[in-house]
């Protein structure tokens, strides 16, 4: 496939990212729905998760907003 200009290693990475990203986004949105956030906070997190594909999901899982300050 290299004669066609297609590198299989990069193709596999792209397919993995494109396949995993929707699943992670869905998991983040479900986790956000179950959290104790207020309305505007949920709207902002949803916008971040959907607008910034990979980084929004990673930010959500790193920050893990749960709505209570007793952590």
LINVEN-V837115 format. One line per field, one symbol per residue. phi: phi as a letter, one per 40 degrees, with the letter a starting at -180 (. if undefined). Layout:
# LINVEN-V837115
phi = ???
This chain:
# LINVEN-V837115
phi = .cccgbccccccccccccccdcccccccccccccccccdccccccccccccbdccccccccccfcbgbccc
